[in-house]
Amino acid sequence: MNMHRFKTIAFAMTMSAGTLLGASGAQANTVDAVIKVGEAKTVAAQQSQKKIDTLAGETDSLLQDYKTVMKQVDGLKVYNSRLEKQIANQLERIEDIEASIGQVTVIQRQVTPLVIRMIDGLEQFVKLDIPFHQEERAARIKFLRTNVDRSDLAVSEKFRQVLEAYKIENEYGRKIDAYKGSVAIDGVEREVNFFRVGRVALLYQTTDTEISGAWDKKTGQFVQLEKSAYRSAILKGLKVARKEASIDILKLPIPAPEAAK
């Protein structure tokens, strides 16, 4: 009886150990599966994080590109606005230029007669002026008249040449001058040295300094001067004009100014 109970207890214990062993094996399998699932989730999470980081980096890069492009767009808007104003200003200038071009023909027609009148006036002035450098001044006027009819010269160039001639005539009145020439003295052509003081006086002296004379505006001819009165003064004046002597006060036969009419 006792032996039977012992066997029964031993069998029960054996069955219980087997059950426990079976349960432990099943639980171990479950833990491994859970661990594997956890590891798979971790790997998936890491991959997802990498994708998120990549997308975030791309988003930041696109955002920076967008900001850069918007700055360029704002700059282009300002630039285009300035260009529109410049274009509007240029269009106004083009209209003014077109209007001026339309008047060019009229202006040219007016300038040419003006140039001719200026040459005529210059020629008349030279005739009425004291007779110095007559050949040079006559040649200049002839040159201007010839150029008026030249088709290869612009009207502006013809006008410039006339103004240049007037400038030269104006300079004559501000300077002294010494040059050689000839004068009829007692019916004989004598070589003389001319001394010009602006347009105030035109004097001469023979090369031997024996005879001196001056241009008389009233009579329109040269008159002889007293030898002792102006000989040394004219000689000194010739040296000053040639820059052979320093400037000094000279006693010369200067006509009194006439009252304006």
C-alpha positions in Angstrom: 0.0 0.0 0.0 2.7 2.4 0.9 4.7 1.4 -2.2 1.7 2.1 -4.4 1.3 5.6 -2.9 4.9 6.3 -3.4 4.8 5.4 -7.0 1.7 7.5 -7.4 3.4 10.5 -5.8 6.6 9.9 -7.9 4.5 9.8 -11.1 2.7 13.0 -10.2 5.9 14.8 -9.5 7.3 13.5 -12.8 4.3 14.8 -14.6 4.5 18.2 -12.8 8.2 18.5 -13.8 7.4 17.8 -17.4 4.6 20.3 -17.4 6.9 22.9 -15.9 9.7 22.2 -18.3 7.2 22.5 -21.2 5.9 25.8 -19.9 9.4 27.1 -19.5 10.3 26.3 -23.1 7.1 27.9 -24.4 7.8 31.1 -22.3 11.4 31.2 -23.7 10.1 31.1 -27.2 7.7 33.9 -26.5 10.5 36.1 -25.0 12.7 35.5 -28.0 9.9 36.5 -30.3 9.2 39.6 -28.4 12.9 40.5 -28.4 13.1 40.0 -32.2 10.0 42.1 -32.7 11.5 44.8 -30.5 14.7 44.7 -32.4 12.8 44.9 -35.7 10.9 47.9 -34.4 14.1 49.5 -33.3 15.7 49.0 -36.7 12.5 50.3 -38.4 12.5 53.3 -36.1 16.2 54.0 -36.9 15.5 53.8 -40.6 12.4 56.1 -40.2 14.5 58.6 -38.2 17.1 58.6 -40.9 14.4 59.3 -43.5 13.0 62.0 -41.3 16.5 63.6 -40.8 17.1 63.4 -44.6 13.7 65.0 -45.4 14.3 67.7 -42.7 17.7 68.5 -44.3 16.2 68.6 -47.8 13.4 70.9 -46.4 15.9 73.3 -44.9 17.9 73.3 -48.1 14.8 74.1 -50.1 13.8 76.8 -47.6 17.2 78.5 -48.0 16.9 78.2 -51.8 13.5 79.7 -51.6 14.7 82.6 -49.4 17.6 83.2 -51.8 15.3 83.2 -54.8 12.9 85.6 -53.1 15.7 88.0 -52.4 16.7 87.9 -56.1 13.1 88.4 -57.1 12.8 91.5 -54.8 16.1 92.8 -56.3 14.8 92.3 -59.8 11.6 94.1 -58.9 13.6 97.1 -57.7 15.9 96.9 -60.8 12.9 96.6 -63.2 11.3 99.6 -61.5 14.4 101.7 -62.1 14.7 100.5 -65.7 11.1 101.5 -66.3 11.8 105.0 -65.1 15.0 105.2 -67.2 13.1 103.9 -70.3 10.4 106.5 -69.8 13.1 109.2 -69.5 14.8 107.9 -72.6 11.5 107.9 -74.5 11.0 111.6 -73.6 14.6 112.4 -74.8 13.9 110.5 -78.1 10.8 112.6 -78.6 12.9 115.8 -78.0 15.6 114.6 -80.4 13.1 113.7 -83.0 11.6 117.2 -82.7 15.1 118.7 -82.9 15.9 116.7 -86.0 12.8 118.0 -87.6 14.1 121.5 -87.1 17.6 120.8 -88.4 16.8 121.7 -92.0 15.2 125.0 -90.9 18.3 125.8 -88.7 20.7 125.0 -91.5 18.8 127.3 -93.8 19.1 130.1 -91.3 22.8 129.5 -90.4 24.1 129.7 -93.9 22.8 133.3 -94.6 24.1 134.3 -91.1 27.6 133.0 -92.0 27.5 135.0 -95.2 26.4 138.2 -93.4 29.2 137.7 -90.8 31.8 137.4 -93.6 30.5 140.5 -95.3 30.6 142.4 -92.0 34.1 141.1 -91.3 35.3 142.3 -94.7 33.8 145.7 -94.2 35.4 146.0 -90.8 38.8 145.2 -92.2 38.4 147.8 -94.9 37.6 150.5 -92.3 40.2 149.4 -89.8 43.8 150.6 -89.8 45.8 148.8 -92.6 47.9 146.2 -90.8 48.5 142.7 -92.1 46.3 143.4 -95.0 47.3 140.5 -97.2 46.9 138.0 -94.3 43.5 139.3 -93.3 42.3 139.5 -96.9 43.4 135.9 -97.5 41.5 134.8 -94.4 38.3 136.4 -95.7 38.8 134.8 -99.1 39.2 131.4 -97.4 36.0 131.8 -95.6 34.1 132.8 -98.7 35.4 129.8 -100.6 34.4 127.5 -97.8 30.8 128.7 -97.8 30.2 127.0 -101.1 31.9 123.8 -100.2 29.6 120.8 -100.0 32.0 118.6 -98.1 31.9 121.0 -95.1 29.2 120.9 -92.5 27.4 124.2 -91.7 28.6 123.9 -88.2 32.2 123.8 -89.4 31.7 126.9 -91.6 30.2 128.8 -88.7 33.1 127.7 -86.4 35.7 129.0 -89.0 33.9 132.4 -89.1 33.9 132.6 -85.3 37.6 131.8 -85.3 38.3 134.6 -87.7 36.4 137.0 -85.5 38.4 135.8 -82.5 41.6 136.5 -84.4 40.5 140.0 -85.2 39.5 140.6 -81.6 43.0 139.5 -80.4 44.6 142.1 -82.7 43.1 144.8 -80.6 44.7 143.5 -77.4 48.3 143.0 -78.5 51.3 144.9 -79.8 53.0 143.7 -82.9 56.2 144.3 -85.0 56.5 143.2 -88.6 58.2 144.2 -91.9 56.5 145.9 -94.8 56.8 148.8 -97.3 55.4 152.4 -97.4 55.5 155.0 -100.2 57.6 157.8 -98.9 57.9 160.8 -101.2 56.7 158.7 -104.1 59.3 156.0 -103.4 58.5 152.6 -101.9 60.7 152.2 -98.8 61.2 149.1 -96.6 60.0 149.8 -93.1 59.4 148.2 -89.7 55.8 148.5 -88.6 54.9 148.9 -84.9 51.2 148.3 -84.1 49.7 149.1 -80.7 46.4 147.2 -80.8 44.1 149.2 -82.9 45.1 152.4 -81.2 48.1 153.2 -83.4 50.0 152.0 -86.4 53.5 153.4 -86.7 56.4 152.7 -89.0 60.1 153.4 -89.1 62.5 153.0 -92.0 65.2 150.3 -91.6 67.8 153.1 -91.2 65.6 154.7 -88.4 65.8 158.0 -90.2 62.1 158.4 -91.1 59.2 157.6 -88.9 55.5 157.9 -89.6 52.0 157.1 -88.3 48.6 156.2 -89.8 46.2 159.1 -89.8 42.6 157.9 -89.5 41.2 161.2 -90.7 43.1 161.4 -93.9 43.3 157.6 -94.4 47.1 157.6 -95.0 50.5 157.6 -93.4 52.0 160.9 -92.3 55.6 161.5 -91.4 56.6 162.4 -87.8 59.2 164.7 -86.5 62.5 162.7 -86.3 63.5 164.0 -82.9 60.0 163.6 -81.4 59.3 159.8 -81.8 62.3 158.2 -83.3 63.7 156.6 -80.1 60.2 155.8 -78.8 59.2 153.9 -81.9 62.6 152.1 -81.9 62.1 151.1 -78.3 58.5 149.9 -79.1 59.7 147.7 -81.9 62.2 146.0 -79.5 59.5 145.5 -76.9 57.2 143.9 -79.5 60.0 141.6 -80.6 60.7 140.8 -76.9 64.1 142.3 -77.2 63.5 144.8 -74.5 61.4 145.0 -71.3 58.0 146.7 -71.3 58.2 150.4 -70.6 56.2 153.6 -70.9 56.5 155.0 -74.4 55.6 158.4 -75.7 53.8 157.8 -79.0 51.5 159.9 -81.2 48.1 158.4 -80.2 45.0 160.1 -81.6 42.5 161.4 -79.1 39.3 159.2 -78.7 36.3 160.3 -80.7 32.9 160.8 -79.2 30.4 158.0 -80.1 27.7 159.0 -82.5 
